Amino acid sequence: MRITTGDLEIFESGTIISYGIDPITFHITEKIRIVFKFKIDSHQKAHQVRAEISQENEMTLEFTNFEEALGIGNTLPLELGTVKGRRLFLNYRIYSLADKSVGKTVHYTWYLGETVQNG
């Protein structure tokens, strides 16, 4: 089966309930990993996403103050790089229970876009 939305192809989609507040690691390929890390910052009221290349072939997305029971997420797919010669995008929604020490519920969809020409 092949699923598309607009000009993007669904690469992977699902829901995860994290184990406590431990990070979630997506093994996109054998060599590429993207880690979701959750942080609470009582000095900052707004939620924020920060991306960092933490080591070779690994990107960490740090989600700060994603503590809403109704969920927080992006409205447009976020481009993160390339996989299998195609652009890689991500959409997510993160939900939190009232007790901040328990896991997050994460809905995610990874998309593949057009082929990237190496120039």
Secondary structure by P-SEA (a helix, b strand, c coil): ccccccccccccccccccccccbbbbcccccbbbbbbbbbbccccccbbbbbcccccbbbbbbcccccccbbbbccbbbccccccbbbbbbbbbbbcccccbbbbbbbbbbbccccccc
